[in-house]
Amino acid sequence: MTNLARAGRIHDAGSSLEYVRYLTDSGWQAFNNVWTDTVIGGFTDEKMFVVQTTTKVVGRCLLMSTDPGDLVIDPTCGSGTTAYVAEQWGRRWITVDTSRVAIALARQRIMGAKLPAYLLADSPEGQVKEQQLSGASPIGDTRRDVRKGFVYERVPHVTLKSIANNPDIREGMSREEIDAAIARHAETEVLYDRPYEGKRKVRVSGPFTVESLSPHRAVTWEHEAPATERASRQTGDGSSYEKTILENLRTAGVQNGRRKERLEFEDVEPHAGKYVQAVGLRRGAEEGTPQRVAIALGPEYGTVSPQLVKEAAKEALRGQGHDLLLVLGFAFDALALETVEEFRPSSNGGDFASVAGERRLGRLPVLLVRMNPDLAMGDELLKKTKAGNLFMVFGEPDIAVEETPEGYVVAIRGVDVYDPTTGEVRSNNPDEIALWMIDTDYNGESFFVRHCYFSGGGIDPYARLKRALKADIDEAAWETLYGTRSRPFAPPSTGRIAVKAINHYGDEVLKVLGV
């Protein structure tokens, strides 16, 4: 009480004593549960998605509930705000969405982001700053471990307790001396949303991957389904899956991305085969074009394997008179495309040549058709999906590998696209390819992106990042990120490389080459 009286912090209110508090005792105020500063308006984030939460809202929730290095999961990715904010604040993240459009937007947003370079507490520059703020001695070796947090701003928080227990307040001190003593022993508040920045650095996102999972069917709860439907599910014969796919195939047909190039069916009938589940009859097929189409369905949960493609082709050729085989799947094994090449006509117009000691079985075109994931998610979602997007045939990238003095160089010249109306294969220019990547040392199991290039549409996706960096850029190096020729790379230790191309619809195709 004596210290408080000497500091002029006691007010005589007549029948009681009151504590004198100054505005400078605490220059900050804790947030309550009403956030008036997050209202959406004309000065908030640039909106790129129809439902997009502001970064301030997501960032505040993240700062309240996690520490640097923690894992944040957002099952509704949208424009990728959660991933973007988590990347900014040093959190690991996983974000999920059923829409390829949302994933593409999020990927571009994160790749082109300019992020503040916060001072890590476990860094030499962070230790220097911490010593300036608190006088703490350096902790020794640093490893830049983000889990140890950042160096944050602190503000004084003068309390009644800190003044009462202050050992430096003595009788006869001036006002300035008392205020200095109070400031020395005042408590501090750490502002976890105000880390110090390294002003001479610009940070971009760390490495991340984009993965795809096999789709799963959305069904009603068991007690809500009719007894007959519950019984059919218990048999596990997959008839409901086949029925859904074939009914939609009969209605929608197959297309390659061009409006007038669609393979339409007069009828699609089930077929009692092991690998070929249906046979379709073309509508309006001209003479010399495929008319009787064998249809093989990939697994409901999983990828189409090379073996499935091969066995379906053999079955379709056994005296059935099929002109074309469609292999439908939600996802395809990386080597499925290589298997398709085994069933292409030879250049001399004769029968198929021998491959790995096996006789090719005839002149049967085989097409891989990617099914829209909406087909696996119930009738309600299908009602909102355009029929033209349900079954898409995708082509094979036209790739050349050159050996130069600097190393191997990959050139992508376009995509060979099948016209389902004429049966012809034509080559498109690289503008059909939005993105292509190279695994320069492919191990046969997983595709690891070591080179990434953009080639289509005349748009430089790195332009936003280039503007945001506002730094000296090696223009020659920058130009190598956009084009149809790769940078040179060393010979692969595995003897193989893999090239993955993605078109503007999000369809992916992978081709493996031996070098």
N, C-alpha and C positions, 0 to 999 in steps of 0.2 A: 504493500500500500504506500510505503514511503517512496519507492521508486516511481510509482504512478503519479504521486503528488508532485515530485520533483520534475517529472516530465510534462506536467500540465495536462494529464490525461484524466483527471477526476473533476466532475462537475457537481456542484452542490445544487440539488433539485429540491431543496426544502426538507422534505421528510425522508429523502433517500439520496444516495450517491449514484451518479451515472458515469459511464465510460465515454470519454471523448475520442471519437474516431475521425480520421481525416481521409479525404479522397485518395491521397497519395499512399495510404496504407496498403492498398491493393488495387492496382490499375486494371485488373481483369476480373471477369465474372464468369462463374461456371454456367454452362448451358443447362437449361431445364428441359422439360419435355415438349416445349413449344418452340419450333425452329422457324422463326419468321424470316430468316435470311436465305431460305432455300426455295422460296416461291419462284415458280417458273415465269420468266418474263423475257423481254427483249435483250437483256444483257447476260443471259445464261449461256450454257453450252450450245454449240452448233448442233442442230438436230439432224441425224442421218438415218433414223429408224422411227417407224410410226409410234412405237411405244418405247421411249428412251428416258430412263431416270437420270437426273442431273448427277454429275460426279460428286458434288458437295454432299448430297444425301448419302450415297453409297460410301464415300470416303469417311464420313463421320461415323456411320455404323461400323465400318471396318476398324477404325481407330478405337472405338469403344470396346470392341470385343476380341481383338487379336493383337498379337505382338509381331514385330518383324521376324520373318522366317516361318510364320504359321501358314497353314494350308487353308485356302478359302475355296469353297465349291459353290458354283451358281448353276443350278439345273435349268435355268431359263436364260440363255445367253443373250438373245436379242442383238443389240449393237455392240455387245462386249464391254459395257461400262464397268462391270465388276472386275473383269480381267484387267482392263486398263488401269483402274484405280489400284488394284492389288499390285500390279507391276510398278506403279509409281511409288507405293509405300513399302516396297520390299517384302511383300507377301508372296508365297507360292500360290498358284491358282489352277483350278480346273473349271472349265465352263462347258455347258452342254446345250445343244439345240437340235430339233428335228429338221430345221430348215437349212438347206445349203446356202440360201441367200444370207441368212443371219450369220452363219459361220464365215462366209466370204467377207462380209462387212467387218466382222470382228477381227478377222485375220489382217485385213488391210489397215484397219484402225490401229492395231497394236504395232504392226510392222512400220507404220509411218509416224509413230508417236515420238515427240521430243519430251523427255522427262527431266525433272530437276535432279541434279547430282547431290544428294544429301550427304553430309559428313558422317561417315561411319564411326561409331565409338571405338571400334576395333581397327583403327587405322592410324598411321603416324600423324596425319593432319588433324584427325579427330582428337587425338591425345593432346596435341598442342592447343586446340581450342578449349578442351576440357580443363586444361591447366590454367588458361587465362580466366575462365569463368569461376572455377572453384578452388584453384590453388592446389589441386590434387597432383600427386607425383605420377609420372608416367608408369604404366603397368608393365612395360617391357615389350617383348615381341608382339607383333600384331599380325593377324591373318585375314583381315577384312571380312570377318564373320558377321553377316547381316543380322544373325540371331541375337547379337549383343546390342542391337539397337543403333539409334542415331544420336548425335549431339543436339540436344534441344535447348531452345530458349528458356530462361527462367525469369520469373518476376518476383519481387519481394511481397511478402504477405505478413504485415505487422499484426500481431495478435496481443491481446491483454496479457497472456502468459509470457510471451517473449519479452515484454517490457518489464513485467514484475520480476522476472528472473535475470534481468540484464545485470552483469557484474560491473559494467563500466559506468553506470549512472551514479554520480556522486553529488553531494551538496556543493553549491557554488559554481556549477558548470553553466556555461552560456547556452542559449537556445540552440545555436549551431552545433555545439559540442554534444548536446543531448540527442539531437536528431541524427548526428553521425554515429553515435553509440547505438541508437535504436536500429539504424540501417545495417550495422555490422552484425548484429545478433538476430535480425529478423529471419523468420522462416521464409522458405522459397517454394514457389509452385512451378512444377515442370509443365510446359506447354507442349503436349505431345502432338499437336497439329502444327507446330512451328519449329521443325528442325532447321539447323543452319545448312546453307547450301554452299557448295564449292562453285563460286561464281565463274571460274575460268574453265569449267567443264560442262559438256552437254551429254546427257545420257540417253541411249536408245534402249529398246527392250532387249532382254536376254533371249537366248534360244528357247523355242517352244515347238511342239509338234501338233499336228492336226490329225486325229485318229478317227476311224469310222468303225462302228459296231454293226453287227447284223440286226435288222429290225425285228421287233417282237409284236405280235398281234395283241390289240386291245380288245378284251372280251368283257362281257357283263359279269356281275357276281353270280356265283353258282346258284344261290337261292332265288335269283331273279330270272334265270334262264328256264325255258320249257324243259320238261323231263326228256323229250326226244333229243333235244340239243345237247343236254348234259350227257346223255348216253353216247351220242356220236363222238363227243370229246373224249370220253373214257376209252373208246376203241382205239384212238390214236392212229387212225388210218389216213389222216391228212386229206380226206375227201373235201372238207370244207375249204381248205386252202386251195386245192386244185380248182374247185368250182368257182371260187372268187376270181382267181387269176384268169381262167378261160372265159368266163362271162365278160370280164372287162376287156380282154384281148379281142373278143368277137366284136365288141362295140367300138373300141378305140383304134384298133389296128396298130401298126408299127411305123414309126417315122424316123427320119435322120436329122431333123432340125429344120428342113425346108418344107414350107406349107404344102406344096403340091406333090411332094415325094413321100407318099404314104402307102404302105402295104395294107390294103383293106381285105377283109374276109367276107366271102359269101356265107360261110358256115365254119364253125370249129367244133369238131366232134371228138369226144374222148377216145383214146386208143389204149387197148389192153397190152401195153408194152412195159418192159422193165425200166427203160430209160426214156422212151418216147411216150408221152402221156396223151398227146392229142394230134390230130391231123386237121389242117385248115385248107379250105379251098379258096383260091384268090378270087376277088371280085373284079371283073373287067380286065382280066389279064390278057395281054396281047400274045399272039403266037411267037414262040421263041423265048418267052419270059417264064420264070418259075410260076407254076400253077398249083401244084400239090405240095403243101408245106408241112414238114414234120416239126413238131413242137416238143421240146424237152424242158421240163421245169427244174430249176435248181432247188436246193433245200430251202425250207421255210426259215430255218435258223442256221445260218452258216454261209459259206462261200461256194461258188461253183469251182470244182476241182478240174485239173486237166484230164484226169481219168474219166470224169463224167462226160466231158465233151467228146472224148475219143469213143467211149462205148455208145453214146447216143448216135454218133455218126455211123458207126458200124451197124447199129440196129436199123437206122433209117435207110440203109442201102441194101438190106436183105430182101430183095424182090418186091419192095413195096411201091416202087415207081415214084419216089419223092424227088422233087426238083430242088428243094432248099430245106435246110435245117436251121431252125431258130432255137438257140439255147438261152432261156430266160433266167435271170438271177438278180438278186438284190446286190450281190457283191461277187467279184470274180478273183480267183487266185491269180497271182502275178504271172504264172506260166500258162494260164488258159489261152492267152492270145497266141503263144508259141505253138500250142496244140492245134489251133485253128489253121495255121499255116500249113500243117501237114496234109490238110484236106483241100488245098487249092490246086486247080488244074496246072499242069506243067506248061511251060512256055511254048512247047512244040505242038500243043493241042492234043497230045495223046493221053494215055492213062497216067495215073500218078506214079511217080518214081518211088524207089525203095527208100525208106527212112529208118535208120537204126536197125536194119535187117528185117523190117516189116513192110509188106506190100501195101501201099495205099489202095483204098478200096473203091475208088470211082470218082466221077466228076460231080461231086456234091458240094455246093457252096455252103459254108457254115457261118452263121452270123451270131455274134454275142449281142444280146438285147438286155439293156439295164432296165429293171423295173423300178418305178417310183416307190420310195418307202411308204407313201400313203396307202399303197395296196395292202400293207401289213398292219394298218392301224385302225381298221374298222370302217364300217359303211358310212358313219357320220362324217369322217374326214374326207372320204372319197367323194361325197356329194359336192365338196368345195374345190375339188381338183379338176382342172381342165383335162379332157380326155386325151388331147394331143400330147400331154406330158407324161403319160403313164408308161409307155413302152418306147424306148429310144435305142436305136442301133448306133453304135459308135465305131469309128474307123481306126485304122492303124497308123501310127506316126511314120512318116517317111524320113528315115534317119540315115546319115552317112557319117562314118568315122574316118578321120584322116590322121596319119602319123606325120608329125612335123618335128623339126629339130628341137623345139621347146617341149614337145610331148604330144599326147593325143588331143585332138580337137573334135568335138561333136557338132555337126550341123543338122538342124531340123528344117526340112524343106517343105513340110506341109503334112496333110493327113489324107490317107486314102479312104474315101467315103463310098459306101455301097448305096446305090440308088435302088430302092426296093421296087420301083415301078418298072424298071428296065432290066435289072439284074447286072448292070454295068458297075465297074469300080472306076472311079475317077479321083484325081488328085486335086485337093484344094490347097490354096496358098497358106502360109503360116498365120495369116490373120485369123484363121479359125481356132488357133491355139492361144488361150489367154495366158497360160503359165506352163513352163516346162522345167523339169528338175533332173539332175543327174546324181546317181550314186556311183562315184568313180572307183569303188572297190566293193562291188556287190557280192554278198556272201550267200545268196540263194534263199535266205530266210526272211530278212527284213530290209526294207528300203530306207537308207539313211541319206537325207538330203545334204549333199556336199556342194552342189552348185544349184543356183536358182536364177531363172531368167524369165522375163516377160517379153512377149513378142507380138501380141495381137491388138487390134483396135486402134493403133496409133496413140495410145495413152501411156504415159510414163508413170507407173504407180509409185515410183520413188520421188516424184516431183515434190510432193508435200513435205516429205522428210528433208529433201534438199533445201527447200525454202526455210524450214523450221530450224535447221542446224545453223544457218547464218555464219558459216565458217568457210575457210579456204578448202575447196574441193578439187581433187585430182579429176578433172573432167574426163580424161582418157579412161581412167579406171571406172568412173561412174557409168560411162557409155557401155561398158562390158556387161552391165546388169540388164541391158535392154537390147535384145537382138536374137538372131537365129543361129549364131555361132558361139560356142563356149570358149572360155579361157583354156589354155593348155593345162593338162594335168599329167601326172606321172603314170606309168603303166600300173594297172591294178595288180595287187599281190594274188588275188583270186583268179585272175585271167578273165574276169567278166565285169562289165559295167551294166547299169540299168538306167533307162530313160523313162520318166513318167511325164505324160502330157495331159493337160486339163483344158477342156474346151469351155466356152462361155456358159454352157449349161451346167457345169460342175462335174461332167463325166470325166473319169480318169482312165487312162490306159497306160500300161507299163510294157516296155519291150526290153528284153535282156539280150545283150550282144557279147560275143566272145572277142577279145582283142589280144 
